[in-house]
Amino acid sequence: MIHAQISEVLTCPPSSRVGMQPLGSFATRKRRFWCNLICFLFTGAFGLVPSSAPAEGKSARPNILFIMADDHAAHAIGAYGSKINQTPNIDSIAKAGMRFDNCFVVNSICTPSRAAILTGKYSHINGVTVFNRFDGNQPTVAKMLQAAGYYTGMVGKWHLESDPTGFDYWNVLPGQGKYHDPDFIEMGNRKKIEGYATEIITDLSINFLKNRPQDKPFFLMCHHKAPHRPWEPDEKHAKMYEDVTIPEPETFNDDYKTRSSAATEATMRIDRDLTPKDLKQAPPPGLAGEALKKWKYQRYIKDYLRCIASVDDNVGRLLKFLDDSGLAENTIVIYTSDQGFFLGDHNWFDKRFMYEESLRMPFIVRYPNHIKPATVNKDMILNVDFAPTFLQCAGLEVPKEIQGRSILPLLQGKAPKDWRTSMYYRYYHYPADHRVQPHYGVRSERYKLIYFNKINEWEFYDLKRDPHELKNVYADPAYAKEVQRAKAEMERLRKELNDHDQYADHPPKSVTSIQ
């Protein structure tokens, strides 16, 4: 029996149900007795919040709208305390729902994160450790929801090389796609669409919602290209921040003195690794040193934030459509990103490292009458948790092979006593574009241990005393016991997750280059 259906159907007035006998008949009294009993048992067991009955012809199960940006750092969202931009529409989801402050990615790079979200499994299990082809034959959350009667859609950036499977409708960018006048592949047919990618993806998403079967709940993955490099804003926002100086992050001048050699090897520095295509104009004559670095940062961060402004506008368009079409009340809305991003933090752009700015994902959920508005959750959740959450919200069993855990209890304000207090991370892609050394590690509520396995170097951070991760205390005798505890926890998680260095030296045989 589907839990969501029970919560909806059993709370509606009997007289409003099609085909029921008048109140007072024996059959009705008998039905009401059993309905009340079942309702009591299930609402007690699952903590469901009763809601009004759906109108005739509408599904009782919740719709799910999953909006994901690409490389949108949590610290560039107003709801997360951004000091550099405003995101009123994204913030409105947080005001009406729950904001998760400790959502982390298990492999901070686009393709592996998307595979983890679809499967609920870590990279070494789903087979996507780098930019390699996703095996569309394996089980995914889309396939499971589709089999359970959901109308499923995928629009925007797919970036998994193989064709989408498990979707009744899909229309995706090839590879990274372009910002302006991009090609799209609709159900196998490629064509160019004039306009700006963020606007187009929203248009296609709204069309999906308009044309969906009215008798089915929907699951829509709306995946934006923005604000991914090369950060090309639309015309509307091209002059935004023109007369503003964006403040530099506190760690802008990190010297990497206590870090491993991985930090100095990485080629993603603001001062030396941004390309002419990134900057879009030559620097003023005579500019050098710290002044040139600051100029490059302003060029980069302003275009990045302009792209986010367009995403926020289009989130507003989607939310308005839900309101205007009467879908808002029975639709779970999620806003997230495929991973975090460095916004000049540690003098970097891009992601990949296990440091906080790259590791942390925004994750905001709204579900009217089910999630208490303006709530903040501090529990540790992961991108492998998304798939089991969607399944449980739809009233489906979560397969045992899924490695993530449903966060539905957290959304209900009932955190399980055995909820995780640590997480495992692993990054594989080297040398790739930015020469970030492969590494794995463990993060607890206070400490973070990182092992760069190819160069045999370690880092350890006390996140309470050093939230910006500027001082590596791995060799500090005062932390020796904590380091050993972290190593033991990391090995426990590796064993639990069945990570035995399957792809430590070589990625899966199916690896190909995505252009």
C-alpha positions in Angstrom: 0.0 0.0 0.0 1.3 3.4 -0.9 1.8 5.6 2.2 1.2 8.9 0.4 -2.1 7.7 -1.0 -3.2 6.6 2.4 -2.4 10.0 3.9 -4.4 11.8 1.2 -7.4 9.5 0.6 -8.2 8.6 4.2 -8.5 12.2 5.3 -11.0 13.3 2.8 -14.8 13.5 3.6 -16.5 10.2 2.6 -19.2 12.1 0.7 -16.6 13.6 -1.6 -15.4 10.2 -2.8 -16.7 9.2 -6.2 -19.0 6.1 -6.1 -19.5 6.0 -2.3 -22.8 5.3 -0.6 -24.6 8.1 1.3 -23.5 8.7 4.9 -25.4 6.5 7.4 -25.4 3.3 5.3 -24.0 0.2 6.9 -21.4 -0.1 4.2 -20.2 3.4 4.7 -20.0 3.1 8.5 -18.0 -0.1 8.0 -15.7 1.6 5.6 -15.2 4.6 7.8 -14.3 2.3 10.7 -11.6 0.5 8.7 -10.4 3.8 7.1 -10.0 5.4 10.5 -8.2 2.4 11.9 -5.7 2.2 9.0 -5.2 6.0 9.0 -4.4 5.9 12.7 -1.9 3.1 12.2 -0.1 4.6 9.2 0.0 8.2 10.3 1.4 7.0 13.6 3.9 4.7 12.0 5.2 7.1 9.3 4.5 10.5 10.9 2.5 11.7 7.9 0.8 15.0 8.0 -2.8 14.8 6.9 -3.8 17.0 4.0 -6.9 17.7 2.0 -8.2 15.3 -0.6 -7.2 15.7 -4.2 -9.8 16.7 -6.6 -11.3 14.1 -8.8 -8.9 12.9 -11.5 -5.8 14.2 -9.7 -3.2 11.8 -8.2 -3.0 11.5 -4.5 0.8 10.8 -4.6 3.0 13.9 -4.5 4.5 15.3 -7.7 8.3 15.8 -7.5 10.0 18.7 -9.2 13.8 18.4 -8.9 15.6 21.6 -10.0 19.4 21.2 -10.2 21.9 23.9 -11.2 25.5 23.1 -12.2 28.3 24.3 -9.9 26.0 26.6 -7.8 27.9 27.0 -4.6 25.7 27.2 -1.4 27.5 30.4 -0.4 26.1 32.1 -3.5 22.5 31.7 -2.3 20.8 34.2 -0.1 19.2 31.6 2.1 22.7 30.3 3.0 23.9 33.7 4.0 25.5 34.9 0.7 27.5 38.1 1.1 27.8 38.6 -2.7 24.4 38.1 -4.3 20.7 37.8 -3.9 18.5 34.8 -4.9 14.9 35.7 -3.9 13.1 32.9 -5.7 15.4 30.2 -4.5 15.2 31.7 -1.0 11.4 31.5 -1.2 11.7 27.7 -1.3 13.6 27.8 1.9 11.1 30.2 3.5 8.3 27.8 2.7 10.2 24.6 3.5 13.5 23.2 4.9 17.1 24.2 4.3 19.8 21.6 4.8 23.0 23.1 5.9 25.1 19.9 5.8 24.4 18.3 2.4 27.6 16.9 0.8 28.5 15.3 -2.5 30.4 12.0 -2.5 32.5 12.8 -5.6 32.6 16.5 -6.5 32.5 16.5 -10.3 29.5 16.8 -12.7 29.1 13.3 -14.3 29.8 11.2 -11.2 27.5 13.3 -9.0 24.6 12.9 -11.5 25.1 9.2 -11.6 25.1 9.0 -7.8 21.8 11.1 -7.7 20.1 8.8 -10.2 21.2 5.5 -8.6 21.6 6.3 -4.9 25.0 4.6 -5.1 28.6 5.7 -4.8 30.8 6.1 -7.9 32.7 2.8 -7.4 29.3 0.9 -7.5 27.5 2.8 -10.2 30.6 2.7 -12.4 30.9 6.4 -13.1 34.0 7.6 -11.4 35.1 10.2 -14.0 33.6 11.5 -17.3 32.7 8.0 -18.5 29.5 6.6 -20.0 26.7 5.9 -17.6 25.3 2.4 -17.9 21.6 3.1 -18.6 20.7 -0.5 -18.0 21.1 -0.3 -14.3 18.3 0.6 -11.9 17.6 4.3 -11.4 15.1 6.3 -9.4 13.5 7.4 -12.7 12.9 3.8 -13.7 11.4 2.9 -10.4 9.1 5.9 -10.3 8.1 5.3 -13.9 7.3 1.6 -13.1 5.1 2.8 -10.2 3.0 5.0 -12.4 4.8 8.3 -12.4 5.1 10.4 -15.6 8.8 11.0 -15.7 10.8 13.8 -17.5 14.4 14.9 -17.9 15.1 18.4 -19.3 18.4 20.2 -19.6 22.0 19.1 -18.8 22.2 15.3 -18.7 26.0 14.9 -19.2 26.1 11.1 -18.8 26.9 10.4 -22.5 24.4 7.5 -22.8 20.8 8.3 -23.7 18.5 8.9 -20.7 16.5 5.9 -19.7 13.5 5.6 -17.4 12.0 8.9 -18.7 8.7 9.2 -20.6 10.0 12.4 -22.1 13.5 13.7 -22.3 15.1 16.7 -24.0 18.7 17.3 -23.1 21.8 19.2 -24.0 24.6 17.2 -25.8 27.6 17.0 -23.5 28.1 20.3 -21.7 25.9 22.1 -24.2 26.1 25.8 -25.0 24.6 28.9 -23.3 23.4 30.6 -26.4 21.3 29.0 -29.2 22.2 25.5 -28.0 21.5 22.2 -29.6 19.1 19.9 -27.8 18.4 16.2 -28.2 14.7 15.5 -27.9 14.0 11.8 -27.6 16.9 11.0 -29.9 16.4 13.9 -32.4 18.9 16.7 -32.4 18.0 20.3 -33.2 19.1 23.8 -32.4 16.8 26.1 -30.3 17.4 29.8 -30.4 17.7 31.6 -27.1 19.5 31.3 -23.8 19.9 27.9 -22.2 18.4 28.7 -18.8 15.3 30.2 -20.4 14.9 27.3 -22.9 15.3 24.7 -20.2 12.6 26.4 -18.2 10.3 26.7 -21.2 10.7 23.0 -22.0 10.1 22.1 -18.3 6.8 24.1 -18.3 5.8 22.5 -21.5 6.4 19.1 -19.9 4.1 20.1 -17.1 1.4 21.4 -19.4 1.4 18.3 -21.6 1.6 15.7 -18.9 -1.2 13.1 -18.3 -3.6 14.5 -15.8 -4.2 11.2 -14.1 -0.6 10.6 -13.1 1.8 12.2 -10.7 5.0 13.6 -12.3 8.7 13.4 -11.6 10.6 16.1 -13.5 14.3 16.6 -13.4 15.0 20.2 -14.5 18.8 20.5 -14.9 20.3 23.8 -15.7 23.6 24.3 -17.4 24.3 27.5 -15.5 26.4 28.6 -13.7 29.0 26.2 -15.2 32.1 27.5 -16.9 32.5 29.6 -19.2 29.9 31.7 -17.3 28.1 33.4 -20.1 25.2 35.5 -18.9 22.1 36.4 -20.8 21.5 39.8 -22.2 19.1 40.8 -19.4 21.8 40.4 -16.8 24.9 41.3 -18.8 25.4 44.6 -17.0 24.5 43.4 -13.6 27.1 44.2 -10.9 28.8 46.5 -13.5 29.4 49.3 -11.0 29.8 47.0 -7.9 33.0 45.6 -6.4 32.3 42.0 -5.2 34.1 41.3 -1.9 36.8 38.8 -2.0 36.6 35.6 0.2 38.5 35.4 3.4 40.8 32.7 2.0 41.5 34.6 -1.2 45.2 34.7 -0.4 45.7 31.2 0.9 49.4 30.3 0.6 48.9 26.5 0.9 51.9 26.3 3.3 50.6 23.5 5.5 48.7 21.6 2.7 49.9 18.6 0.7 51.6 19.1 -2.6 48.2 18.5 -4.3 47.2 22.1 -3.6 50.1 23.6 -5.4 49.9 21.2 -8.3 46.2 22.0 -9.0 45.7 24.3 -12.0 42.5 26.2 -11.1 43.9 29.4 -9.6 42.3 32.7 -10.1 45.6 34.5 -10.7 47.1 32.1 -13.3 44.6 29.6 -14.7 41.6 31.6 -15.9 41.7 31.7 -19.7 40.9 34.5 -22.1 37.6 32.7 -22.9 36.8 32.9 -19.1 37.7 36.5 -18.8 36.2 37.6 -22.2 38.4 40.7 -22.4 42.1 41.5 -22.1 43.2 43.0 -18.8 44.0 46.8 -18.7 47.6 47.6 -19.8 50.2 47.6 -17.0 48.1 45.5 -14.6 50.2 42.9 -12.8 50.6 41.0 -9.5 47.9 41.4 -6.9 46.0 44.0 -8.9 45.7 41.7 -11.9 44.6 38.9 -9.6 41.8 41.1 -8.2 40.8 42.2 -11.7 40.5 38.6 -12.8 38.4 37.7 -9.8 35.9 40.5 -10.5 35.6 39.4 -14.2 35.1 35.8 -13.1 32.7 36.2 -10.1 30.5 38.8 -11.8 29.7 36.6 -14.8 29.2 33.6 -12.5 26.7 35.6 -10.4 25.0 36.9 -13.5 24.4 33.3 -14.6 22.9 32.6 -11.2 20.6 35.6 -11.4 19.1 34.0 -14.6 18.7 30.7 -12.8 16.9 32.4 -9.9 14.5 34.2 -12.3 13.6 31.0 -14.0 13.1 29.2 -10.7 10.6 31.9 -10.1 8.9 31.1 -13.4 8.5 27.4 -12.5 7.2 28.2 -9.0 4.6 30.7 -10.5 3.5 28.0 -13.0 2.9 25.6 -10.1 0.9 28.2 -8.3 -1.2 29.3 -11.3 -1.9 25.7 -12.4 -3.0 24.5 -8.9 -0.1 22.1 -8.6 1.9 23.8 -5.8 0.1 22.1 -2.9 0.8 18.6 -4.0 4.3 19.1 -5.4 7.6 18.5 -3.6 10.0 21.1 -4.9 13.8 20.6 -4.5 16.5 23.1 -5.4 20.1 21.8 -5.4 23.4 21.8 -7.3 25.4 18.8 -8.6 28.2 19.9 -6.2 29.7 23.0 -4.6 32.2 25.4 -6.2 35.2 27.6 -5.2 34.3 31.3 -5.6 37.8 32.5 -5.3 38.1 30.6 -2.0 41.7 29.5 -1.6 42.4 31.4 -4.8 40.5 28.8 -6.8 37.6 28.3 -9.2 36.1 24.9 -10.0 35.5 22.0 -7.5 36.9 18.4 -7.1 38.8 18.9 -3.8 37.2 17.6 -0.6 37.4 21.1 1.0 34.1 22.6 2.2 33.3 24.9 -0.6 33.5 22.1 -3.1 32.0 19.4 -0.9 29.0 21.2 0.3 25.8 21.3 -1.8 22.8 23.5 -1.4 19.7 21.4 -0.7 16.3 23.1 -0.1 12.9 21.3 -0.1 9.3 22.7 -0.1 6.2 20.6 0.4 3.2 22.6 1.6 1.3 21.2 4.6 4.0 18.5 5.1 7.2 20.4 5.8 7.2 23.1 8.5 8.1 26.4 6.8 11.5 28.2 7.4 13.1 25.2 9.1 16.8 24.5 9.1 18.3 21.0 9.4 21.9 20.4 10.5 22.0 16.6 10.0 24.5 15.2 7.5 22.9 14.2 4.2 24.5 13.1 0.9 23.6 13.2 -2.8 23.2 9.4 -2.7 20.3 10.1 -0.3 18.2 11.8 -3.0 17.0 8.7 -4.8 15.8 6.8 -1.8 14.1 9.9 -0.6 12.1 10.3 -3.8 11.1 6.7 -3.6 9.9 6.8 -0.1 8.0 10.1 -0.7 6.2 8.2 -3.5 5.3 5.4 -1.1 7.7 2.9 -2.6 10.1 0.5 -1.0 13.8 1.4 -1.2 15.8 -1.4 -2.7 18.5 -2.9 -0.4 21.2 -2.3 -2.9 20.8 1.5 -2.7 23.5 2.9 -0.5 21.9 6.2 0.4 19.2 6.7 3.1 15.9 8.4 2.7 15.8 11.8 4.4 12.0 11.7 4.7 12.2 11.3 8.5 14.3 14.5 8.6 11.8 16.3 6.6 9.2 15.2 9.1 11.4 16.5 12.0 12.1 13.0 13.3 15.8 12.3 12.8 16.5 8.6 13.5 18.8 7.9 16.4 21.2 6.1 14.2 21.5 8.8 11.6 25.0 9.2 10.2 27.6 11.4 11.9 30.3 10.9 9.2 30.6 10.6 5.5 33.0 9.1 2.9 34.3 10.9 -0.1 36.3 9.8 -3.1 37.6 11.7 -6.1 39.3 9.9 -9.0 39.8 12.2 -12.0 43.5 12.9 -12.7 45.2 14.6 -14.4 42.0 15.8 -16.3 41.6 19.6 -16.7 42.8 20.8 -13.4 45.4 18.3 -12.1 43.6 17.7 -8.8 45.2 14.6 -7.3 43.0 11.6 -6.6 42.0 11.4 -2.9 39.5 10.0 -0.5 38.6 10.9 3.0 36.1 11.1 5.8 34.3 14.1 7.3 32.7 14.0 10.7 30.8 16.8 12.4 34.1 18.3 13.6 37.0 16.7 11.8 38.1 16.0 8.2 40.7 13.6 7.1 42.0 13.6 3.5 44.3 11.0 1.9 45.9 11.8 -1.4 46.5 8.1 -2.3 48.7 8.5 -5.4 51.3 10.7 -3.6 50.8 9.3 -0.1 50.1 12.6 1.6 47.6 13.3 4.3 45.7 16.4 5.6 43.6 16.7 8.7 41.4 19.7 9.8 39.7 20.7 12.9 36.5 22.3 11.4 35.5 23.8 14.7 38.7 25.8 15.3 39.6 26.2 11.6 36.3 26.3 9.6 38.2 27.7 6.5 40.6 24.7 6.5 43.8 26.8 6.5 45.9 24.8 8.9 46.6 21.1 8.2 47.2 19.6 11.7 47.8 16.0 10.5 51.4 16.0 12.0 50.4 17.9 15.2 50.9 15.6 18.2 47.9 17.2 19.9 45.6 15.6 17.2 47.3 12.2 17.1 44.4 10.4 18.7 41.8 12.2 16.6 43.7 11.3 13.4 43.7 7.6 14.4 40.0 7.7 15.1 39.4 9.3 11.7 41.5 6.7 10.0 39.6 3.9 11.7 36.3 5.5 10.7 37.4 5.9 7.1 38.3 2.3 6.9 35.0 1.3 8.5 33.1 3.3 5.9 35.3 1.9 3.0 34.4 -1.6 4.1 30.7 -0.8 4.7 30.5 0.8 1.2 32.5 -2.0 -0.5 35.2 0.4 -1.7 38.2 -1.8 -2.4 40.1 0.4 -4.8 38.3 -1.0 -7.8 39.1 2.1 -9.8 42.0 3.5 -7.9 44.5 3.2 -10.8 42.2 3.0 -13.8 38.6 4.1 -14.5 36.1 1.6 -15.9 36.8 0.2 -19.4 33.8 2.1 -20.7 35.5 5.4 -20.2 35.4 7.9 -23.1 36.1 11.6 -23.4 33.2 13.9 -23.2 33.8 17.0 -25.4 
